[in-house]
Amino acid sequence: MDAILFYAAAGLALLSALVVIGQKNPIYSAFALIVTLCSLAVIFGLLGSPFIAALQVIVYAGAIMVLFLFVLMLLNVRSEADAPGRGTRTLGAVAVALVALLVARAGAVLVRAEPGPAPAFDASTRRMAEILFSPQFLYVFEATSILILAALVGAIALAKKDV
């Protein structure tokens, strides 16, 4: 059952990620990104890391995407002009091919699946906290927060109307 749920979440993540890059309306693209992030949270949950799955939903699908939508609406971004082209058809063909490969792979895995011990993978909350808050990643964490703050200030500066 875990394999079926994994492949369903992976397929949903793949399709919604393709919608993110293929959508002309940025608001719809942001909503598709929320679907992608939530399906990744399901995958994290299946890997035995419920804390990271919850963080994925709360931080990324919640806070960061609210910030993205706030900036999109603050800038009053319009959708792209409808120009005839092959981009959407090509993207659709690639999506269908990738989903077909995913389904074929899922079928092959389910046919030869044998019960046995799971590989050693420590995604516990304690281990993730030890890694993230170690001195090795402290500066990366701080640099990321400064980068997000600079992006927010830049978005506000772009949205400010000259009076």
MDAnalysis code that builds the backbone (N, CA, C; Angstrom):
import MDAnalysis as mda
import numpy as np

u = mda.Universe.empty(489, n_residues=163, atom_resindex=np.repeat(np.arange(163), 3), trajectory=True)
u.add_TopologyAttr("name", ["N", "CA", "C"] * 163)
u.add_TopologyAttr("resid", np.arange(1, 164))
u.add_TopologyAttr("resname", ["MET", "ASP", "ALA", "ILE", "LEU", "PHE", "TYR", "ALA", "ALA", "ALA", "GLY", "LEU", "ALA", "LEU", "LEU", "SER", "ALA", "LEU", "VAL", "VAL", "ILE", "GLY", "GLN", "LYS", "ASN", "PRO", "ILE", "TYR", "SER", "ALA", "PHE", "ALA", "LEU", "ILE", "VAL", "THR", "LEU", "CYS", "SER", "LEU", "ALA", "VAL", "ILE", "PHE", "GLY", "LEU", "LEU", "GLY", "SER", "PRO", "PHE", "ILE", "ALA", "ALA", "LEU", "GLN", "VAL", "ILE", "VAL", "TYR", "ALA", "GLY", "ALA", "ILE", "MET", "VAL", "LEU", "PHE", "LEU", "PHE", "VAL", "LEU", "MET", "LEU", "LEU", "ASN", "VAL", "ARG", "SER", "GLU", "ALA", "ASP", "ALA", "PRO", "GLY", "ARG", "GLY", "THR", "ARG", "THR", "LEU", "GLY", "ALA", "VAL", "ALA", "VAL", "ALA", "LEU", "VAL", "ALA", "LEU", "LEU", "VAL", "ALA", "ARG", "ALA", "GLY", "ALA", "VAL", "LEU", "VAL", "ARG", "ALA", "GLU", "PRO", "GLY", "PRO", "ALA", "PRO", "ALA", "PHE", "ASP", "ALA", "SER", "THR", "ARG", "ARG", "MET", "ALA", "GLU", "ILE", "LEU", "PHE", "SER", "PRO", "GLN", "PHE", "LEU", "TYR", "VAL", "PHE", "GLU", "ALA", "THR", "SER", "ILE", "LEU", "ILE", "LEU", "ALA", "ALA", "LEU", "VAL", "GLY", "ALA", "ILE", "ALA", "LEU", "ALA", "LYS", "LYS", "ASP", "VAL"])
u.atoms.positions = np.array([
    [0.820, -1.200, 0.000],
    [0.000, 0.000, 0.000],
    [0.864, 1.264, 0.000],
    [2.016, 1.178, 0.695],
    [2.910, 2.333, 0.725],
    [3.452, 2.660, -0.657],
    [3.747, 1.623, -1.441],
    [4.268, 1.858, -2.789],
    [3.223, 2.537, -3.664],
    [1.976, 2.128, -3.540],
    [0.907, 2.729, -4.331],
    [0.733, 4.197, -3.934],
    [0.722, 4.472, -2.634],
    [0.587, 5.847, -2.158],
    [1.786, 6.696, -2.580],
    [2.984, 6.105, -2.524],
    [4.181, 6.831, -2.948],
    [4.097, 7.217, -4.416],
    [3.751, 6.265, -5.269],
    [3.696, 6.556, -6.697],
    [2.550, 7.509, -7.034],
    [1.455, 7.432, -6.298],
    [0.369, 8.394, -6.520],
    [0.815, 9.804, -6.131],
    [1.481, 9.936, -4.987],
    [1.978, 11.255, -4.559],
    [3.062, 11.759, -5.490],
    [3.930, 10.871, -5.961],
    [4.986, 11.276, -6.888],
    [4.390, 11.714, -8.221],
    [3.395, 10.997, -8.705],
    [2.742, 11.393, -9.951],
    [2.034, 12.726, -9.824],
    [1.353, 12.933, -8.694],
    [0.693, 14.210, -8.456],
    [1.714, 15.337, -8.358],
    [2.828, 15.086, -7.690],
    [3.886, 16.101, -7.589],
    [4.437, 16.436, -8.969],
    [4.639, 15.422, -9.786],
    [5.172, 15.641, -11.127],
    [4.193, 16.434, -11.983],
    [2.932, 16.034, -11.977],
    [1.947, 16.734, -12.790],
    [1.737, 18.172, -12.330],
    [1.658, 18.379, -11.027],
    [1.448, 19.742, -10.549],
    [2.686, 20.609, -10.772],
    [3.875, 20.012, -10.735],
    [5.088, 20.774, -11.056],
    [5.097, 21.177, -12.527],
    [4.598, 20.310, -13.397],
    [4.492, 20.676, -14.808],
    [3.465, 21.782, -15.022],
    [2.400, 21.766, -14.225],
    [1.411, 22.845, -14.307],
    [2.035, 24.163, -13.836],
    [2.906, 24.102, -12.829],
    [3.565, 25.309, -12.326],
    [4.331, 25.999, -13.448],
    [5.077, 25.239, -14.228],
    [5.882, 25.863, -15.272],
    [5.113, 26.089, -16.566],
    [3.970, 25.449, -16.727],
    [3.215, 25.596, -17.962],
    [2.030, 26.531, -17.883],
    [1.687, 26.978, -16.707],
    [0.519, 27.834, -16.506],
    [0.852, 29.280, -16.871],
    [-0.068, 29.946, -17.546],
    [0.149, 31.338, -17.922],
    [-0.266, 32.295, -16.812],
    [-1.199, 31.906, -15.994],
    [-1.650, 32.760, -14.895],
    [-0.779, 32.483, -13.667],
    [-0.077, 33.484, -13.139],
    [0.825, 33.233, -12.013],
    [0.109, 32.814, -10.727],
    [-1.126, 33.226, -10.552],
    [-1.868, 32.821, -9.356],
    [-2.160, 31.322, -9.408],
    [-2.605, 30.842, -10.554],
    [-2.846, 29.408, -10.705],
    [-1.546, 28.614, -10.581],
    [-0.479, 29.191, -11.067],
    [0.821, 28.542, -10.953],
    [1.230, 28.416, -9.488],
    [0.972, 29.442, -8.696],
    [1.287, 29.383, -7.265],
    [0.431, 28.327, -6.559],
    [-0.837, 28.223, -6.945],
    [-1.687, 27.195, -6.339],
    [-1.215, 25.789, -6.725],
    [-0.743, 25.627, -7.954],
    [-0.203, 24.327, -8.359],
    [1.065, 24.005, -7.579],
    [1.852, 25.034, -7.248],
    [3.039, 24.810, -6.429],
    [2.663, 24.358, -5.018],
    [1.551, 24.848, -4.503],
    [1.070, 24.386, -3.196],
    [0.729, 22.899, -3.258],
    [0.092, 22.465, -4.341],
    [-0.222, 21.044, -4.509],
    [1.060, 20.223, -4.578],
    [2.063, 20.739, -5.286],
    [3.348, 20.047, -5.380],
    [3.981, 19.898, -4.008],
    [3.984, 20.958, -3.233],
    [4.597, 20.915, -1.903],
    [3.849, 19.978, -0.960],
    [2.528, 19.949, -1.059],
    [1.763, 19.037, -0.201],
    [1.991, 17.578, -0.590],
    [2.121, 17.294, -1.882],
    [2.398, 15.914, -2.279],
    [3.813, 15.503, -1.869],
    [4.747, 16.440, -1.848],
    [6.078, 16.135, -1.317],
    [6.016, 15.858, 0.179],
    [5.111, 16.521, 0.882],
    [4.935, 16.244, 2.304],
    [4.437, 14.812, 2.524],
    [3.580, 14.330, 1.638],
    [3.122, 12.939, 1.729],
    [4.304, 11.991, 1.548],
    [5.184, 12.306, 0.606],
    [6.359, 11.459, 0.376],
    [7.264, 11.469, 1.604],
    [7.470, 12.643, 2.215],
    [8.270, 12.703, 3.439],
    [7.631, 11.877, 4.552],
    [6.301, 11.921, 4.645],
    [5.612, 11.123, 5.648],
    [5.801, 9.634, 5.421],
    [5.779, 9.229, 4.146],
    [5.992, 7.818, 3.837],
    [7.420, 7.371, 4.124],
    [8.365, 8.293, 4.079],
    [9.753, 7.967, 4.385],
    [10.016, 7.890, 5.888],
    [8.996, 8.112, 6.686],
    [9.146, 7.985, 8.130],
    [9.609, 9.255, 8.811],
    [9.313, 10.394, 8.219],
    [9.711, 11.661, 8.806],
    [8.498, 12.582, 8.927],
    [7.641, 12.324, 9.915],
    [6.423, 13.130, 10.028],
    [6.697, 14.594, 10.380],
    [7.792, 14.852, 11.090],
    [8.114, 16.236, 11.440],
    [8.467, 17.041, 10.193],
    [9.282, 16.481, 9.321],
    [9.653, 17.170, 8.084],
    [8.421, 17.318, 7.183],
    [7.538, 16.340, 7.183],
    [6.306, 16.442, 6.395],
    [5.432, 17.582, 6.907],
    [5.312, 17.694, 8.220],
    [4.525, 18.788, 8.796],
    [5.171, 20.140, 8.508],
    [6.499, 20.195, 8.602],
    [7.192, 21.446, 8.272],
    [6.994, 21.811, 6.806],
    [6.987, 20.829, 5.938],
    [6.783, 21.080, 4.514],
    [5.436, 21.754, 4.290],
    [4.407, 21.283, 4.972],
    [3.076, 21.866, 4.802],
    [2.984, 23.224, 5.481],
    [3.466, 23.311, 6.714],
    [3.311, 24.553, 7.477],
    [4.195, 25.667, 6.923],
    [5.479, 25.374, 6.725],
    [6.407, 26.424, 6.318],
    [6.299, 26.727, 4.830],
    [6.444, 25.713, 3.986],
    [6.490, 25.980, 2.556],
    [5.107, 26.187, 1.957],
    [4.223, 25.209, 2.124],
    [2.895, 25.333, 1.529],
    [2.074, 26.396, 2.252],
    [2.401, 26.672, 3.491],
    [1.678, 27.688, 4.240],
    [2.313, 29.052, 4.131],
    [3.377, 29.265, 4.885],
    [3.952, 30.600, 5.028],
    [4.600, 31.122, 3.751],
    [5.444, 30.334, 3.127],
    [6.165, 30.816, 1.952],
    [5.200, 31.063, 0.790],
    [4.239, 30.188, 0.592],
    [3.305, 30.376, -0.512],
    [2.361, 31.542, -0.248],
    [2.013, 31.801, 1.005],
    [1.228, 32.994, 1.317],
    [2.039, 34.242, 0.966],
    [3.337, 34.205, 1.262],
    [4.212, 35.317, 0.895],
    [4.269, 35.478, -0.618],
    [4.405, 34.396, -1.366],
    [4.424, 34.473, -2.829],
    [3.113, 35.068, -3.352],
    [1.991, 34.576, -2.853],
    [0.704, 35.095, -3.315],
    [0.533, 36.557, -2.938],
    [1.022, 36.938, -1.765],
    [0.960, 38.336, -1.345],
    [1.735, 39.215, -2.319],
    [2.928, 38.797, -2.695],
    [3.750, 39.569, -3.630],
    [3.098, 39.605, -5.007],
    [2.555, 38.491, -5.467],
    [1.890, 38.472, -6.776],
    [0.698, 39.419, -6.805],
    [-0.056, 39.426, -5.740],
    [-1.224, 40.298, -5.712],
    [-0.818, 41.756, -5.465],
    [0.259, 41.963, -4.726],
    [0.757, 43.310, -4.485],
    [1.275, 43.930, -5.778],
    [1.961, 43.138, -6.589],
    [2.472, 43.618, -7.860],
    [1.402, 43.674, -8.942],
    [0.247, 43.093, -8.675],
    [-0.867, 43.053, -9.620],
    [-0.422, 42.451, -10.948],
    [0.152, 41.256, -10.870],
    [0.675, 40.573, -12.043],
    [-0.478, 40.017, -12.862],
    [-0.456, 40.317, -14.125],
    [-1.479, 39.812, -15.049],
    [-0.979, 38.518, -15.687],
    [-1.913, 37.765, -16.238],
    [-1.490, 36.553, -16.938],
    [-0.867, 36.930, -18.272],
    [-0.053, 36.006, -18.783],
    [0.621, 36.247, -20.051],
    [-0.393, 36.326, -21.172],
    [-0.023, 37.028, -22.219],
    [-0.905, 37.143, -23.385],
    [-1.053, 35.769, -24.033],
    [-2.235, 35.498, -24.502],
    [-2.479, 34.225, -25.176],
    [-1.886, 34.273, -26.574],
    [-0.728, 33.705, -26.707],
    [-0.052, 33.652, -28.002],
    [-0.101, 32.216, -28.499],
    [-0.452, 32.033, -29.765],
    [-0.480, 30.663, -30.264],
    [0.928, 30.084, -30.298],
    [1.032, 28.866, -29.910],
    [2.344, 28.234, -29.902],
    [2.225, 26.772, -29.564],
    [3.355, 26.087, -29.648],
    [3.368, 24.662, -29.367],
    [3.778, 24.353, -27.949],
    [4.081, 25.351, -27.167],
    [4.589, 25.130, -25.819],
    [3.669, 24.286, -24.960],
    [2.380, 24.600, -24.977],
    [1.438, 23.863, -24.140],
    [1.279, 22.431, -24.623],
    [1.218, 22.244, -25.923],
    [1.084, 20.886, -26.454],
    [2.322, 20.050, -26.160],
    [3.486, 20.660, -26.313],
    [4.730, 19.942, -26.033],
    [4.802, 19.573, -24.559],
    [4.450, 20.510, -23.700],
    [4.454, 20.246, -22.267],
    [3.468, 19.136, -21.916],
    [2.298, 19.144, -22.543],
    [1.324, 18.084, -22.320],
    [1.833, 16.727, -22.763],
    [2.508, 16.698, -23.905],
    [3.064, 15.431, -24.403],
    [4.151, 14.906, -23.473],
    [4.993, 15.796, -22.975],
    [6.041, 15.386, -22.028],
    [5.406, 14.874, -20.739],
    [4.358, 15.558, -20.269],
    [3.685, 15.127, -19.047],
    [3.064, 13.745, -19.212],
    [2.413, 13.498, -20.335],
    [1.798, 12.192, -20.577],
    [2.873, 11.103, -20.645],
    [3.987, 11.401, -21.303],
    [5.070, 10.416, -21.393],
    [5.662, 10.111, -20.022],
    [5.864, 11.141, -19.212],
    [6.425, 10.922, -17.874],
    [5.468, 10.150, -16.973],
    [4.190, 10.448, -17.072],
    [3.218, 9.705, -16.269],
    [3.148, 8.253, -16.738],
    [3.238, 8.019, -18.034],
    [3.240, 6.643, -18.538],
    [4.458, 5.877, -18.026],
    [5.616, 6.527, -18.036],
    [6.814, 5.885, -17.488],
    [6.669, 5.619, -15.994],
    [6.071, 6.558, -15.283],
    [5.866, 6.395, -13.845],
    [4.932, 5.225, -13.548],
    [3.851, 5.112, -14.306],
    [2.914, 4.010, -14.115],
    [3.568, 2.676, -14.460],
    [4.352, 2.644, -15.544],
    [5.043, 1.404, -15.915],
    [6.036, 0.993, -14.834],
    [6.742, 1.958, -14.291],
    [7.718, 1.671, -13.222],
    [6.999, 1.201, -11.957],
    [5.890, 1.836, -11.631],
    [5.136, 1.430, -10.447],
    [4.624, 0.001, -10.610],
    [4.149, -0.333, -11.799],
    [3.689, -1.698, -12.048],
    [4.810, -2.703, -11.918],
    [5.982, -2.372, -12.423],
    [7.126, -3.282, -12.331],
    [7.548, -3.482, -10.880],
    [7.515, -2.428, -10.092],
    [7.898, -2.541, -8.680],
    [6.866, -3.356, -7.911],
    [5.585, -3.133, -8.191],
    [4.547, -3.862, -7.466],
    [4.544, -5.347, -7.811],
    [4.894, -5.689, -9.036],
    [4.902, -7.097, -9.439],
    [6.002, -7.865, -8.724],
    [7.181, -7.294, -8.604],
    [8.292, -8.016, -7.989],
    [8.580, -7.595, -6.555],
    [7.630, -6.910, -5.922],
    [7.840, -6.478, -4.541],
    [7.857, -7.686, -3.610],
    [8.897, -7.754, -2.801],
    [9.022, -8.825, -1.827],
    [9.087, -8.217, -0.431],
    [8.345, -8.786, 0.497],
    [8.431, -8.241, 1.850],
    [9.807, -8.490, 2.438],
    [10.298, -7.530, 3.144],
    [11.613, -7.662, 3.752],
    [11.912, -6.442, 4.602],
    [13.055, -6.449, 5.212],
    [13.387, -5.307, 6.062],
    [13.641, -4.053, 5.222],
    [13.236, -2.932, 5.762],
    [13.441, -1.657, 5.083],
    [14.900, -1.237, 5.226],
    [15.421, -0.515, 4.249],
    [16.805, -0.054, 4.365],
    [16.962, 0.935, 5.521],
    [18.159, 1.014, 6.051],
    [18.420, 1.907, 7.177],
    [18.377, 3.352, 6.698],
    [17.391, 4.072, 7.167],
    [17.230, 5.480, 6.808],
    [16.733, 6.198, 8.045],
    [17.555, 7.055, 8.600],
    [17.184, 7.749, 9.833],
    [16.706, 9.149, 9.495],
    [15.381, 9.321, 9.411],
    [14.793, 10.631, 9.148],
    [14.011, 11.098, 10.361],
    [14.483, 10.717, 11.534],
    [13.776, 11.104, 12.748],
    [13.957, 12.594, 13.006],
    [13.087, 13.120, 13.823],
    [13.141, 14.538, 14.164],
    [14.449, 14.883, 14.857],
    [14.873, 14.032, 15.756],
    [16.113, 14.284, 16.496],
    [17.314, 14.353, 15.547],
    [17.388, 13.422, 14.617],
    [18.532, 13.408, 13.691],
    [18.502, 14.616, 12.756],
    [17.321, 14.988, 12.273],
    [17.212, 16.159, 11.408],
    [17.597, 17.434, 12.157],
    [17.180, 17.539, 13.406],
    [17.534, 18.720, 14.208],
    [19.035, 18.773, 14.459],
    [19.640, 17.631, 14.724],
    [21.091, 17.602, 14.935],
    [21.838, 18.067, 13.691],
    [21.359, 17.671, 12.532],
    [22.018, 18.063, 11.286],
    [21.787, 19.545, 10.984],
    [20.520, 19.982, 11.071],
    [20.191, 21.356, 10.694],
    [20.792, 22.399, 11.629],
    [20.876, 22.086, 12.913],
    [21.378, 23.067, 13.864],
    [22.838, 22.843, 14.238],
    [23.542, 22.054, 13.463],
    [24.970, 21.874, 13.683],
    [25.705, 23.104, 13.146],
    [26.903, 23.348, 13.620],
    [27.656, 24.506, 13.116],
    [27.886, 24.469, 11.611],
    [27.830, 23.286, 11.030],
    [28.050, 23.153, 9.596],
    [26.981, 23.900, 8.786],
    [25.723, 23.884, 9.226],
    [24.635, 24.499, 8.480],
    [24.123, 25.781, 9.103],
    [24.730, 26.273, 10.159],
    [24.245, 27.475, 10.839],
    [24.313, 28.690, 9.919],
    [25.424, 28.878, 9.239],
    [25.579, 30.044, 8.376],
    [24.696, 29.947, 7.135],
    [24.481, 28.759, 6.650],
    [23.583, 28.572, 5.509],
    [22.160, 28.951, 5.900],
    [21.754, 28.560, 7.096],
    [20.414, 28.889, 7.590],
    [20.250, 30.396, 7.722],
    [21.239, 31.064, 8.294],
    [21.176, 32.511, 8.466],
    [21.218, 33.222, 7.122],
    [22.039, 32.747, 6.188],
    [22.116, 33.369, 4.861],
    [20.792, 33.230, 4.125],
    [20.122, 32.103, 4.292],
    [18.822, 31.909, 3.651],
    [17.794, 32.885, 4.207],
    [17.796, 33.087, 5.511],
    [16.834, 34.025, 6.096],
    [17.113, 35.450, 5.637],
    [18.378, 35.834, 5.499],
    [18.707, 37.173, 5.004],
    [18.298, 37.312, 3.538],
    [18.479, 36.262, 2.750],
    [18.084, 36.284, 1.345],
    [16.571, 36.447, 1.197],
    [15.801, 35.751, 2.013],
    [14.342, 35.882, 1.957],
    [13.919, 37.289, 2.369],
    [14.558, 37.855, 3.378],
    [14.261, 39.218, 3.795],
    [14.583, 40.213, 2.684],
    [15.720, 40.027, 2.002],
    [16.089, 40.919, 0.892],
    [15.099, 40.797, -0.257],
    [14.620, 39.594, -0.530],
    [13.624, 39.407, -1.586],
    [12.319, 40.107, -1.244],
    [11.929, 40.067, 0.010],
    [10.700, 40.739, 0.435],
    [10.842, 42.249, 0.300],
    [11.984, 42.793, 0.722],
    [12.215, 44.235, 0.588],
    [12.241, 44.626, -0.888],
    [12.860, 43.808, -1.726],
    [12.877, 44.088, -3.159],
    [11.493, 44.058, -3.772],
    [10.664, 43.116, -3.353],
    [9.290, 43.038, -3.887],
    [8.492, 44.264, -3.482],
    [8.676, 44.721, -2.259],
    [7.962, 45.927, -1.818],
    [8.464, 47.148, -2.573],
    [9.769, 47.218, -2.828],
    [10.315, 48.345, -3.580],
    [9.808, 48.341, -5.011],
    [9.657, 47.167, -5.617],
    [9.107, 47.105, -6.974],
    [7.633, 47.470, -7.019],
    [6.910, 47.127, -5.971],
    [5.476, 47.371, -5.955],
    [5.124, 48.805, -5.573],
    [6.080, 49.510, -4.991],
    [5.815, 50.880, -4.547],
    [5.557, 51.760, -5.762],
    [4.473, 52.473, -5.714],
    [4.119, 53.366, -6.811],
    [4.755, 54.733, -6.542],
    [5.295, 55.316, -7.597],
    [5.870, 56.651, -7.455],
    [4.755, 57.670, -7.287],
    [4.875, 58.499, -6.269],
    [3.830, 59.483, -5.982],
    [4.297, 60.857, -6.346],
])
